[in-house]
Amino acid sequence: MLSDDQCAVSWRARPGSFVSLMTIYESNFIRLGWVCSDLQALSSSQVSHVAHDCALRLNVLERGPYTTTLSLAYLFDVDGEIVPDPDLCVRVYHDAKLVEALGPARRPAHAQLRRMHDSAQDHYGLPGRDPRWVRNVMLNKWLEYCAEQGHRFEAIHPRAAER
């Protein structure tokens, strides 16, 4: 599935429901696939550089048989210091084809990322609402933006590297 408009939403899904949240996780998986050629074969750390956008860093933090945990961050130069923002911790569930933003819950420092966060907060972040909604809607919008900018991470397959 190359497009997330094919994600099936159950007739029982209500905004804020578990079923709706799982649909966002499914869409996150598809959108992460837009910027990563093979989610199971990514190298430990890569940086994507494209014209007219910040560098995007992906770090593989942990691999398991069915999951990969990674961090995804823009790298901003602030007074000569490289600052990662929003530096999201993301878990890929390979067998279920889901991607969940685990954290952080803090508001991003960069203005455009803050707008994405605040938009998700305004739409889904009613008082008492699970913060997973805000993180995952923001990740969803950000992944679409990164794909539109042309960011890409290529997997390095061991057999290809031997040639």
N, C-alpha and C positions, 0 to 999 in steps of 0.2 A: 504494500500500500504506500503510494508516494504522496498522497494528499490526505490531510487530516479531516477533510470534509466528508470522508467516508466513515468516520468513527460513529458507530451505532450508539444512539442514546435511547435508553429504555423509556417506554411510555410512563414508567414509574418514577423516572428521574425528576427531581425538583431542584431548583437552584439551592445549593448548600447541602444537598444530600450526598450520601456515600457514593451512589451510582454516578452522580454528576462529577464528583471528585475523581473517580476512576476514569471517566471519560477524558478529563484534563490530563491525567497521567498517561493515557494512551496517546493523546495528541502530543504531549511532551516527547514521547518516544519517537514518534514520527518526525517531529521537528528537529530533535537532536540528530536523527538520521540524515537530515538535510545538510548538517555541517560536519558529520562524521561518516567516513566511508564504511567503516566496520566497527561497530561499538565493542565487539569482543576482542578485537585485535589492535587496539590503540596502544601506542607506546606510552611510557610512564609520564612523559611531559612533552607538550608541544605548544608552540605559539603560532597563531595565524596572523599574518600581516596582510592587510588590504589597503588600497589607496583610500584616503578620506575617512578613515575610521581608526579607532584605537586598536592596539594589539589585543588579541583575545588569547588567554592562556587556558589550557586544559591540563590538569594534573591527575593522573590515576593514583588514587590513594589506597585502594584495596581491591583485590580481585578474589572472587569466590567462584564456585562452580556454576552458580546461577545468577550472580549479581556482580556488578562493578560499581565501586564508589569513586567519584571523581569530584574535583573542584573546577569551577568554571568562573573566570574573572576577566574583566577588562583590566588592562594595565595602563594607568594614568601616570603621567609625569607631573608631579606636584613639587615645584621648587627643587628639581633635580632628584627627587626621591620617587621611586616607582611604587605606586599605591594600587593594590588590587581592589576593584569595586565592581560588582557587589560581592564577589568571592563566595558564590553559592556552592554548598555541598549538595551533590546530586547523586542519587542511587538509581542505577539502571537494573531493572529486573528482566534479564534476557528471556527467560522462559515465558513470562507473562506479557512481554513486550510493553512494559510500563516504565516511565521515568518519573521519579519523585524528587522534588526539591526538599531537602532535609533542613536546611538553614543557610545562613543565619536569619534571624527574625528582625535584625536591625534595618533601618531605613537606609538605602544607598546614599552615598555622598554626591555622586554626579547628578546634575540637573535632569538630564533625559531619563536616566534610570529611576530617579525619584518620581518623575511623572508617571512612568509605567507602574511603579510600586503604589503610588497614591491612587491611580486609576483603579488598580485591583483592590486597594483598601476601600475606596469609596463604593465600589460595586459589590464586593463580597465581604468586606471587613466590618460588618455591623458589630456593635458591642457584644462581646461574648462569643463571637464567631471564631471557629477554629483558624488559627493563623496559617495552617497548611494551605488554605485557599489563596491567601495573599501571595505567599511564596510561589506557589505553582502556577497561578495565573500570570504573575510577573515573569517567571521562567518561560512560560509559553509565549508571551509577547516578545520577550528578549530573544529567544531562539529564532523566531520568525524574522526579527530585525537583523540578527547576525547572518542568517541565510541570505536575506535580501542584499546585505552589504558584500557578500561574496566570501565570507569566512568559511574555511574548510580545514578539516583535520584528516589526514590520510593514515590509514593503518599500514604498519610495516609487517608483512607476513614473513615468518622465518624462512620459508622456501624461496621466496623472491629475493631475500637479502643474500642467500647463498650463491645465487647465479652470477 
